Each structure stands twice: as structure tokens, then as C-alpha cells.
């Protein structure tokens, strides 16, 4: 029997300035606790829980019974899912190919499914990052055409001869767009906080801490509302 188990070990990757998590197979092992953002990143980016979660009739039947699935079947539905994921058929040939996801990752995904804006958490967890673009721009407007970037702009005349000149400009970001980006960040943080609370009610074998990410980083930066 051939058995393939996802180790959960984080591959080499480019870490963002805001997120510097230690590459542990189980990120809570060193201290017995883990930041909820790190746990979500481990579950989605490294364990790939949304791709290798329970699949097939086995999971459907258990869910219909009101129970929580904890495995992965090898029926026809799962075989079709394998083809979709891998782009080819698997020749089992009296061998079993099994892909296991850590139970903690399954719990994270199950809880996020019932949390408002949980999809935002899952999206950024897959990337190992956070919502960006909430900073106020250094310049609200820029020239439509530059001669030298941020130094000389192309100007036009309002008429002929010595008529006044003007410079056509466009916004780098609108205040409405900046407000939307900040709302996305707030929704992401709130969903993470809700996930930490729900996980605290579970017997996980380790402690899940609230997000260490600032709730409204623009306030700490003294930027205020958009």
C-alpha cells in the first residue's frame, strides 16, 4: 500500500513584512499556542484544506446524517475530484493512494464556512498575506502624462498662442475606493477574531490566540478616516 500524507511543512516562500511566521509542521508545537491568522494560513496554504477536504459520497452521506466528516473516500465522486485536481487518472493497481489533512485544519475550514466574511480569511490564508491598499496615497492625483515621473507633467493650452496652460490629472485612488479597501480589512480582521472565539470553545489540544494584526492599522498610522 502506498500512503501519501501531507506533512504540512511550510515550503520556502517570500514572507511579507507584516507576516513573519515560523515554518513549523504544526505551528502550535513550540509554544502550545498559535495566532489565529497563522493557523488559518497553515490550514489553507500548507495543508490545502479546501482542495483536499473530504470528498465523495462518504462525506455527503455523513453530512446528511448530521455528523462531521473526518476522512476521504475512494468512491467514484472522489476519483472524479482527483482527475480534476491532478489532470490525470490515478492507477490504483491494488494500491491505495491517500491524502490526509490534519484534523485541526478541517476544523478551521468548517468553522470559517459559518462565519461572516470567512471567505476573505480563506482567500488571504491561501496567499499567506493580508488585505492591502488601506494606506492613504502619497498623492491623491497624478498627471495623466508625465515628462519626468512626479517632476514634470505634460501640459496643454486652453487655446492658441499665449492662452493659459493646464495639466490633466487622474486620481491615484478615490476616497470611496480607499474606504472600501479599509472595510475589506475590517471584515477580514473581524472574521479572524470570530474564528479565534469559536476555536476557543473547542478542545484543540492547544490555545488559539486572537489576531495579533492591528484591527485598524490606519488609525495607528494617524491617517484617520478616508
N, C-alpha and C positions, 0 to 999 in steps of 0.2 A: 504494500500500500504506500502510495506517495502522498504525503501530507504537507501542504503548504500553509504556513501560519504567518500572518502579518506580524512582524516583530514590533512595529510601532516606533522604531528608531528613526529619529529625525535625520533626513539627508542634509548634505551641505547646502546651504541656501544663503541668500542675501538677507540679512536681518535689517529691518527698518530702524531708524533712530529711536522710535517710540516703543519698540517692542524687542526686548533682548532676552529671550527665554533660553534656558539651558537645554541642550539637546539630550534629554533623558528618554529612555524607552517608556517609562511611566513617570511623568513629571512630578508626581507627588512623593516619590520614594525617598528623596533626600531629606525632606523636612516633615513629611507626613501631612502636608497641606499644599494647596495649589491655587493660584489665581484663576478665577473662573474663565477669564479670557484665554489663558494658557491652556486650560483644559479643553475649551472649545476648539482651539487651533489644533491641538493634538488629536482630537476626535475626528475632525473633518479633513485637515491637511495630511496628517500622518497615518491615521487609522483608515481614512477614507470611508467613514461610516455610511455616508449617503450612497456610495457606489456599491459597497459590499455588505449592505444591511441584509436582513432576512429577505429571501426571495422565494417565490413559488407558492404552490398550493399549501405546503406545510405552514407557511406564515399566514396565509389567508384564512385557513381553517382555524388556527389558534386565535387569530384576532376576532373571528366570528363567534368564538366561544367566550369572548370577554377576557381572554388571557393575554399575557405579553410574550411574544415570540422571542426565543433566545438562541436560535440556530439557523441553519441554512439548508434547505432541502436540495435534493438532486433530481427532482421530477422534471417534466417537460418544460414547465414555465421557467425554472431556474436555468435549464440548458439554453433556452432562447435568450435569457438575460446574459448568459456567458458569451453567446455569439455576438450580441450587441456590444458588450463591453470589450471583447478581445478581437473582434473582427474575424474570427475563425471558429471552427468546431473543435471540441476537445475529444480526443480519442481516449476514452477511459480505459479500455482494454483490460478489464478485471482489476484496474487500479482506481482508487478514489482520489480525486483532487478536491481538497477542502480549503476554503479561505475563511479564516476566523477573525472576527473583530472583537476587541476587548469589551467586556460587559459594560464597563464604565462609559465607553464611547456610545454604545447603544442607548444607555440611559440618557445621556446628554441629548442625543438626537430625538428621542421620544418626548422628552420634556420640552425641547425647543419647538416641537411641532404644535404645541398648545399655548405658546407664549406669543403675545402681540409683537410683531416685528422680529420674530425669531428668524425669519428668512434673511434679514440683514446680517444677523450674527453669523449664520451659516455661510453666507456669501463671503464675508471678510475672513472667517476662520479658514476657509479653503485657501485663501491667498496668504494667510498669515499676516494680515495687516489690519488697519483701522480706517474708518471713513476719513477722507481728507477733503481739503478745499474749504475748510471752515475759517481760515485766516483772512483778515481783511487784505485786499491787494495793496501793494506799494503804490500803485497808480490806478485810479478808478477808470481812467480813459487813456487811450493811446492813439497816436496818429495812424490814420488809415494807411499811409505810405511813408516809410522812413527813408531819409537820405543817409543818416547815421543813426542807428537804433538809440532811442532815448536821448538823442542830442539834437539832431537836425531833422525836421519833418518837411515833406513836400508841401508847398503852399500853392494856392491858386488865386487868381484875381477875380473880383466880382464883376469886372467889366474889362474894358480895353485901356491901354495907356497906363496912366498913373492911378488907376482905380484901386481901392483898398484890397488887401490880400486876406485870405483866410486859410485855416488849416482844418481839413476834415478829420474828425476823430470818431472812434468807436469805443464802447465800454469794454474794459477787460473782463468785468463781471458785473452783473446788475445786483442791486441790493436785494431784489426778490430772489435771485438765484443763490446768493450768499445765505439768505435766511433759510432757503430750502435745504442747503447743504448742512447747515447747523442743526436743523430739525432732524435730518437723517442721522447725524451723530448722536443727538439726544435720544432718539428712538433706539439706536444700537446700544447705547450705554444702559438704558432702562431695561431692554430685553436681557442684557447680560446680568444685570442686578437681579431681575426676576428669576433667571436661571440659577443663580447662586442661592437664592432663597429656597427654591424648590429642591435643589440638591441637598441643602442643609437638613431637609426633612427626611432624607433617605439615609439608610445605613450603607455608606460607601466604603468604609474602612480608612478613610482619610477626610480631612477637612477641606472644604471648598471656600475660599475667601471671596469677598466681594471684589468687583473690578478695581484694580489699582489705577486704571486710566482715569484722568480727571473727568468729572461729569460735564463741565462746560469749560474747556481749556481756553476759549477766547476771553473769559472773564479773568482768568489768572494772567492773561497777556495784556489786560487792561484795554481790550478792544470794545467791550460793551456790545450792545445790540447792533445788528447790521442796519 
